[in-house]
């Protein structure tokens, strides 16, 4: 095999590998998005929710750590939409209210 054929073969391999990796990312994301709406909502009586001071409405909290405007929708752990319910990394397998809040709130960067 010549040097030129070797380079062409390597390029073809890298193109296929990159395309396969991109397709795997897209395919892996789609089912996760579809299931997010089906997640059960976190109840304020859930042990983890109680430990984190979670409330479905940030305006209802009396916690001194809460700052005006802080909601799940602008927290780095939340990956849902701006309204409704969405997944939160702190509550695996469950969804939280976009207008909710807990003591672990961390403003999204950017």
N, C-alpha and C positions, 0 to 999 in steps of 0.2 A: 504494500500500500504506500502510495507516495505521500509526501508531506502535505500537499494540497488536498488530496482526498481525505486525509486524516483530519485536517482543519474543517473541511466541509461536513464530515461525519460528526465532529464535535459540535459544530454550530447547530446541526439538525437535532442532535440530542438535547442541547440546551433549550432550543425553542420548544420542543415537545415537553420537556420537564417543566418549563415555566408555564406553558399553557395548561398542563395537568394540575399544577399547584394552584393556579388562579381558578380553575374550574372547581377544584375541591373546596376552596374557600367559599365560593358562591353557593355551591350545593350544600355545604355544611351550615351556612347562615340561613338559608330559606326555611328549612323546617323549624329552626329555633324561633324565627319571627312568627311563624304561623302558630306555634304553641304558646307564645307569650300571652295571648288573649285568653287562653284556657287555664292559666294558672289561678289557683285559689287565692283570694284576697287575704292578706294578713289581718287578723283580728287584733284589736287593742288588748284583748285578754290573753293573747299568745304569750308564752313565757319569754321568748326573745324580745317581742314587742314591749313587754312590760320592762324588761331589763334596759332597753334602749330608750324608754320613754316615748315610744312611737304613738302618734296621734294621726287620724285620717285627715284632720283639718288643722293646719299649722296655726291658724288664728285662734284655735281653742286651747293651745298650750299655755301653761303658766310658768313653764320652765325658764329660769333666768338665763340659760345658755342660748335660748332662741333669739335670733335677731330678725327684725322686720324684713320680710321678703324671702327669708329662707324657707324653701319647700323641697320636697323630694325631687320635683321637676328640675331644680337647678343644683342637684347634688351629684357628685362624681360617681356615686355607687348606683345611681338610678339610670336605667337604659330604656325607659318607656317614653311615651309622648308627653307633650306639655299638659294634656288633660287626660282624665280617666285614670286607669291603673296601668302599671308596668312593672317589669322585673327589677329587683334590687339585689345587689350582691350580698347584702347583709341578711337577706331572707331567702336563701336558695329554695327554688321550687315554689315560691309564692310571689304575689304581686302586691305593691303598695300604691296608695293613692298619690297621684301627681301633686296634689295640694297638701299632702301629709308632711310630717317632719319627725325626726328623732335626734337624740343627742349626738349621734355620730355624723351628723350633717357636715359635709365638706364641699365647699363651692367648686363647681366644675372649672377647670382651667380653661382659659381661652375665651 
